[in-house]
Amino acid sequence: MSFLLFFFVFAAIVVFLSIVVVNQGTVAVITIFGKYQRIMTPGLNFKIPFIEFIFKRISIQNRSMELDFQAITSDQANVNFKAMLVYAVVNQDENTIKNVAFKYMDERSFMQALIRTVEGTIRAFVATKKQAEVLLLRGEIVQNVKLELDETLEQWGYHLIDLQLNDIAFDESIMRSMAQVVASNNLKAAAENEGQALLITKTKAAEAEGNAIRISAEAEKIASQLRGQGVALFREEVAKGMAESAKVMADANLDSSLILFSMWTEAVKHFAEQGEGNVIFLDGSTEGMEKTMKQIMAVQQLKSNDLGK
């Protein structure tokens, strides 16, 4: 009875030790006395108790880690990087899993090698660039790391999924000097823009002034022509009126000099009314009027002779 009990207990222990449950996203590496034997996939699996052992459970899911390190540019500027690395096992093939399981002594050694490889690749690339170029080469840095790292990681059984450079920053002193350079460039650009604006303003003002002078001159020219035409028309009308008046007086057997006398008196009246207190010297005597009338008639006679010629 005790033998049967012992047998059932032993059998239960053997069955219990034979059952292996592998979680989804994980594979188990089985060894026999330290030598690789096979791989267990996710789900319910069985092993030989006391002979087969689970050497390592390997996750085939994506894994990530953060990096924080410094690099030096070709012009001796310190650059601080903060990055996130996403990586995973290449596939579930037997050779790949064997590389992952046995390439490194433990997970810590692998992580150290991976971090130093990524940092070294970025440092080597940054060392060939100047500080002014680094901020513009984020995509090129990531691409270079992938090209350099993919082959190495594949030998370890991994591949690089993504590398994100979350932050690229220089030392505080360099940041201040870069800010000063940007500020001075902005001031220079502002001064140039202000000078261009002032030049444009002055040019436009000169053009406007020139246009105004030209327009004013054209207007004055037209006004002078119109005034001259008005004076000419006025004189023509006066001449017509005087000719008609002289004809009427001749028909009435009257002396046409009365017309000049009338004009003389009208002129004296106009001077008196419009003088506004100004002193105007006129010879109002009979001799003075007669002298003025003779002068006017002489001028009229000269014009008539010129017209006759």
Secondary structure as a PSIPRED ss2 file (coil, helix, strand):
# PSIPRED VFORMAT (PSIPRED V4.0)

   1 M C   1.000  0.000  0.000
   2 S H   0.000  1.000  0.000
   3 F H   0.000  1.000  0.000
   4 L H   0.000  1.000  0.000
   5 L H   0.000  1.000  0.000
   6 F H   0.000  1.000  0.000
   7 F H   0.000  1.000  0.000
   8 F H   0.000  1.000  0.000
   9 V H   0.000  1.000  0.000
  10 F H   0.000  1.000  0.000
  11 A H   0.000  1.000  0.000
  12 A H   0.000  1.000  0.000
  13 I H   0.000  1.000  0.000
  14 V H   0.000  1.000  0.000
  15 V H   0.000  1.000  0.000
  16 F H   0.000  1.000  0.000
  17 L H   0.000  1.000  0.000
  18 S H   0.000  1.000  0.000
  19 I E   0.000  0.000  1.000
  20 V E   0.000  0.000  1.000
  21 V E   0.000  0.000  1.000
  22 V E   0.000  0.000  1.000
  23 N C   1.000  0.000  0.000
  24 Q C   1.000  0.000  0.000
  25 G C   1.000  0.000  0.000
  26 T E   0.000  0.000  1.000
  27 V E   0.000  0.000  1.000
  28 A E   0.000  0.000  1.000
  29 V E   0.000  0.000  1.000
  30 I E   0.000  0.000  1.000
  31 T E   0.000  0.000  1.000
  32 I E   0.000  0.000  1.000
  33 F C   1.000  0.000  0.000
  34 G C   1.000  0.000  0.000
  35 K E   0.000  0.000  1.000
  36 Y E   0.000  0.000  1.000
  37 Q E   0.000  0.000  1.000
  38 R E   0.000  0.000  1.000
  39 I E   0.000  0.000  1.000
  40 M E   0.000  0.000  1.000
  41 T C   1.000  0.000  0.000
  42 P C   1.000  0.000  0.000
  43 G E   0.000  0.000  1.000
  44 L E   0.000  0.000  1.000
  45 N E   0.000  0.000  1.000
  46 F E   0.000  0.000  1.000
  47 K C   1.000  0.000  0.000
  48 I C   1.000  0.000  0.000
  49 P C   1.000  0.000  0.000
  50 F C   1.000  0.000  0.000
  51 I C   1.000  0.000  0.000
  52 E E   0.000  0.000  1.000
  53 F E   0.000  0.000  1.000
  54 I E   0.000  0.000  1.000
  55 F E   0.000  0.000  1.000
  56 K E   0.000  0.000  1.000
  57 R E   0.000  0.000  1.000
  58 I E   0.000  0.000  1.000
  59 S E   0.000  0.000  1.000
  60 I C   1.000  0.000  0.000
  61 Q C   1.000  0.000  0.000
  62 N C   1.000  0.000  0.000
  63 R E   0.000  0.000  1.000
  64 S E   0.000  0.000  1.000
  65 M E   0.000  0.000  1.000
  66 E E   0.000  0.000  1.000
  67 L E   0.000  0.000  1.000
  68 D E   0.000  0.000  1.000
  69 F E   0.000  0.000  1.000
  70 Q E   0.000  0.000  1.000
  71 A E   0.000  0.000  1.000
  72 I E   0.000  0.000  1.000
  73 T C   1.000  0.000  0.000
  74 S C   1.000  0.000  0.000
  75 D C   1.000  0.000  0.000
  76 Q C   1.000  0.000  0.000
  77 A C   1.000  0.000  0.000
  78 N E   0.000  0.000  1.000
  79 V E   0.000  0.000  1.000
  80 N E   0.000  0.000  1.000
  81 F E   0.000  0.000  1.000
  82 K E   0.000  0.000  1.000
  83 A E   0.000  0.000  1.000
  84 M E   0.000  0.000  1.000
  85 L E   0.000  0.000  1.000
  86 V E   0.000  0.000  1.000
  87 Y E   0.000  0.000  1.000
  88 A E   0.000  0.000  1.000
  89 V E   0.000  0.000  1.000
  90 V C   1.000  0.000  0.000
  91 N C   1.000  0.000  0.000
  92 Q C   1.000  0.000  0.000
  93 D C   1.000  0.000  0.000
  94 E H   0.000  1.000  0.000
  95 N H   0.000  1.000  0.000
  96 T H   0.000  1.000  0.000
  97 I H   0.000  1.000  0.000
  98 K H   0.000  1.000  0.000
  99 N H   0.000  1.000  0.000
 100 V H   0.000  1.000  0.000
 101 A H   0.000  1.000  0.000
 102 F H   0.000  1.000  0.000
 103 K C   1.000  0.000  0.000
 104 Y C   1.000  0.000  0.000
 105 M C   1.000  0.000  0.000
 106 D C   1.000  0.000  0.000
 107 E H   0.000  1.000  0.000
 108 R H   0.000  1.000  0.000
 109 S H   0.000  1.000  0.000
 110 F H   0.000  1.000  0.000
 111 M H   0.000  1.000  0.000
 112 Q H   0.000  1.000  0.000
 113 A H   0.000  1.000  0.000
 114 L H   0.000  1.000  0.000
 115 I H   0.000  1.000  0.000
 116 R H   0.000  1.000  0.000
 117 T H   0.000  1.000  0.000
 118 V H   0.000  1.000  0.000
 119 E H   0.000  1.000  0.000
 120 G H   0.000  1.000  0.000
 121 T H   0.000  1.000  0.000
 122 I H   0.000  1.000  0.000
 123 R H   0.000  1.000  0.000
 124 A H   0.000  1.000  0.000
 125 F H   0.000  1.000  0.000
 126 V H   0.000  1.000  0.000
 127 A C   1.000  0.000  0.000
 128 T C   1.000  0.000  0.000
 129 K C   1.000  0.000  0.000
 130 K C   1.000  0.000  0.000
 131 Q H   0.000  1.000  0.000
 132 A H   0.000  1.000  0.000
 133 E H   0.000  1.000  0.000
 134 V H   0.000  1.000  0.000
 135 L C   1.000  0.000  0.000
 136 L C   1.000  0.000  0.000
 137 L C   1.000  0.000  0.000
 138 R H   0.000  1.000  0.000
 139 G H   0.000  1.000  0.000
 140 E H   0.000  1.000  0.000
 141 I H   0.000  1.000  0.000
 142 V H   0.000  1.000  0.000
 143 Q H   0.000  1.000  0.000
 144 N H   0.000  1.000  0.000
 145 V H   0.000  1.000  0.000
 146 K H   0.000  1.000  0.000
 147 L H   0.000  1.000  0.000
 148 E H   0.000  1.000  0.000
 149 L H   0.000  1.000  0.000
 150 D H   0.000  1.000  0.000
 151 E H   0.000  1.000  0.000
 152 T H   0.000  1.000  0.000
 153 L H   0.000  1.000  0.000
 154 E H   0.000  1.000  0.000
 155 Q H   0.000  1.000  0.000
 156 W H   0.000  1.000  0.000
 157 G C   1.000  0.000  0.000
 158 Y E   0.000  0.000  1.000
 159 H E   0.000  0.000  1.000
 160 L E   0.000  0.000  1.000
 161 I E   0.000  0.000  1.000
 162 D E   0.000  0.000  1.000
 163 L E   0.000  0.000  1.000
 164 Q E   0.000  0.000  1.000
 165 L E   0.000  0.000  1.000
 166 N E   0.000  0.000  1.000
 167 D E   0.000  0.000  1.000
 168 I E   0.000  0.000  1.000
 169 A E   0.000  0.000  1.000
 170 F E   0.000  0.000  1.000
 171 D C   1.000  0.000  0.000
 172 E H   0.000  1.000  0.000
 173 S H   0.000  1.000  0.000
 174 I H   0.000  1.000  0.000
 175 M H   0.000  1.000  0.000
 176 R H   0.000  1.000  0.000
 177 S H   0.000  1.000  0.000
 178 M H   0.000  1.000  0.000
 179 A H   0.000  1.000  0.000
 180 Q H   0.000  1.000  0.000
 181 V H   0.000  1.000  0.000
 182 V H   0.000  1.000  0.000
 183 A H   0.000  1.000  0.000
 184 S H   0.000  1.000  0.000
 185 N H   0.000  1.000  0.000
 186 N H   0.000  1.000  0.000
 187 L H   0.000  1.000  0.000
 188 K H   0.000  1.000  0.000
 189 A H   0.000  1.000  0.000
 190 A H   0.000  1.000  0.000
 191 A H   0.000  1.000  0.000
 192 E H   0.000  1.000  0.000
 193 N H   0.000  1.000  0.000
 194 E H   0.000  1.000  0.000
 195 G H   0.000  1.000  0.000
 196 Q H   0.000  1.000  0.000
 197 A H   0.000  1.000  0.000
 198 L H   0.000  1.000  0.000
 199 L H   0.000  1.000  0.000
 200 I H   0.000  1.000  0.000
 201 T H   0.000  1.000  0.000
 202 K H   0.000  1.000  0.000
 203 T H   0.000  1.000  0.000
 204 K H   0.000  1.000  0.000
 205 A H   0.000  1.000  0.000
 206 A H   0.000  1.000  0.000
 207 E H   0.000  1.000  0.000
 208 A H   0.000  1.000  0.000
 209 E H   0.000  1.000  0.000
 210 G H   0.000  1.000  0.000
 211 N H   0.000  1.000  0.000
 212 A H   0.000  1.000  0.000
 213 I H   0.000  1.000  0.000
 214 R H   0.000  1.000  0.000
 215 I H   0.000  1.000  0.000
 216 S H   0.000  1.000  0.000
 217 A H   0.000  1.000  0.000
 218 E H   0.000  1.000  0.000
 219 A H   0.000  1.000  0.000
 220 E H   0.000  1.000  0.000
 221 K H   0.000  1.000  0.000
 222 I H   0.000  1.000  0.000
 223 A H   0.000  1.000  0.000
 224 S H   0.000  1.000  0.000
 225 Q H   0.000  1.000  0.000
 226 L H   0.000  1.000  0.000
 227 R H   0.000  1.000  0.000
 228 G H   0.000  1.000  0.000
 229 Q H   0.000  1.000  0.000
 230 G H   0.000  1.000  0.000
 231 V H   0.000  1.000  0.000
 232 A H   0.000  1.000  0.000
 233 L H   0.000  1.000  0.000
 234 F H   0.000  1.000  0.000
 235 R H   0.000  1.000  0.000
 236 E H   0.000  1.000  0.000
 237 E H   0.000  1.000  0.000
 238 V H   0.000  1.000  0.000
 239 A H   0.000  1.000  0.000
 240 K H   0.000  1.000  0.000
 241 G H   0.000  1.000  0.000
 242 M H   0.000  1.000  0.000
 243 A H   0.000  1.000  0.000
 244 E H   0.000  1.000  0.000
 245 S H   0.000  1.000  0.000
 246 A H   0.000  1.000  0.000
 247 K H   0.000  1.000  0.000
 248 V H   0.000  1.000  0.000
 249 M H   0.000  1.000  0.000
 250 A H   0.000  1.000  0.000
 251 D H   0.000  1.000  0.000
 252 A C   1.000  0.000  0.000
 253 N C   1.000  0.000  0.000
 254 L C   1.000  0.000  0.000
 255 D C   1.000  0.000  0.000
 256 S C   1.000  0.000  0.000
 257 S H   0.000  1.000  0.000
 258 L H   0.000  1.000  0.000
 259 I H   0.000  1.000  0.000
 260 L H   0.000  1.000  0.000
 261 F H   0.000  1.000  0.000
 262 S H   0.000  1.000  0.000
 263 M H   0.000  1.000  0.000
 264 W H   0.000  1.000  0.000
 265 T H   0.000  1.000  0.000
 266 E H   0.000  1.000  0.000
 267 A H   0.000  1.000  0.000
 268 V H   0.000  1.000  0.000
 269 K H   0.000  1.000  0.000
 270 H H   0.000  1.000  0.000
 271 F H   0.000  1.000  0.000
 272 A H   0.000  1.000  0.000
 273 E H   0.000  1.000  0.000
 274 Q H   0.000  1.000  0.000
 275 G C   1.000  0.000  0.000
 276 E C   1.000  0.000  0.000
 277 G C   1.000  0.000  0.000
 278 N C   1.000  0.000  0.000
 279 V C   1.000  0.000  0.000
 280 I C   1.000  0.000  0.000
 281 F C   1.000  0.000  0.000
 282 L C   1.000  0.000  0.000
 283 D C   1.000  0.000  0.000
 284 G C   1.000  0.000  0.000
 285 S C   1.000  0.000  0.000
 286 T H   0.000  1.000  0.000
 287 E H   0.000  1.000  0.000
 288 G H   0.000  1.000  0.000
 289 M H   0.000  1.000  0.000
 290 E H   0.000  1.000  0.000
 291 K H   0.000  1.000  0.000
 292 T H   0.000  1.000  0.000
 293 M H   0.000  1.000  0.000
 294 K H   0.000  1.000  0.000
 295 Q H   0.000  1.000  0.000
 296 I H   0.000  1.000  0.000
 297 M H   0.000  1.000  0.000
 298 A H   0.000  1.000  0.000
 299 V H   0.000  1.000  0.000
 300 Q H   0.000  1.000  0.000
 301 Q H   0.000  1.000  0.000
 302 L H   0.000  1.000  0.000
 303 K H   0.000  1.000  0.000
 304 S H   0.000  1.000  0.000
 305 N H   0.000  1.000  0.000
 306 D H   0.000  1.000  0.000
 307 L H   0.000  1.000  0.000
 308 G H   0.000  1.000  0.000
 309 K C   1.000  0.000  0.000
